[in-house]
Amino acid sequence: MADAPKNRSRAVDMGEMIAQLMGIAMPLLTDGVPVQVSQNAEDNSMDIYLGTEFLVPILKCASPLFEDEDFINMLLEEMAKDPTFGSMAPMMGGALRTMPQIIDNTTKIELGIHFLKAE
């Protein structure tokens, strides 16, 4: 950040975004992170994940970042540097720019891990 131009304006109010995220994060310090757990007796597996109620508010806080052309360009530049993903980076601009619409229309999202008992 020390190398960032000092007169550069951002389309996103980072202070407001951080305040919103802190409003979400502070209760987690005392109440814990609301994880969901499901077990499947048939294959002896277990899923532990974050659900829609937790993830959508966070995504909505981050959504304005995807309206900031500087942010999108920075992401695309970083993607292009990846030896595996780099060739696909030019195709991601449109997807990144539609993220606010995707987030606004999200009705279900789960992010987790699937555990399967080793034999």
Residue pairs with C-beta under 8 A, 6 or more apart in sequence:
8 70
10 68
10 70
11 64
11 67
11 68
11 69
11 70
12 64
12 65
12 67
12 68
12 71
13 64
17 61
17 62
17 64
17 65
20 61
21 58
21 61
24 57
24 58
24 61
33 50
33 54
34 50
34 51
34 53
34 54
35 48
35 49
35 50
35 112
36 47
36 48
36 49
36 50
36 51
36 110
36 112
37 46
37 47
37 48
38 46
38 47
39 45
39 46
39 47
40 46
40 47
43 116
44 116
44 117
45 114
45 115
45 116
45 117
46 114
46 115
47 112
47 113
47 114
47 115
48 112
48 113
48 115
49 110
49 111
49 112
49 113
50 110
50 111
50 112
51 109
51 110
52 106
52 107
52 108
52 109
52 110
55 109
55 110
55 111
56 103
56 106
56 109
59 103
59 106
59 109
60 103
60 104
62 103
63 99
63 100
63 103
63 104
64 100
65 71
66 72
66 96
66 97
66 99
66 100
67 100
72 93
72 96
72 97
75 92
75 96
76 89
76 90
76 92
76 93
76 96
79 85
79 86
79 88
79 89
79 92
80 86
80 89
80 90
82 89
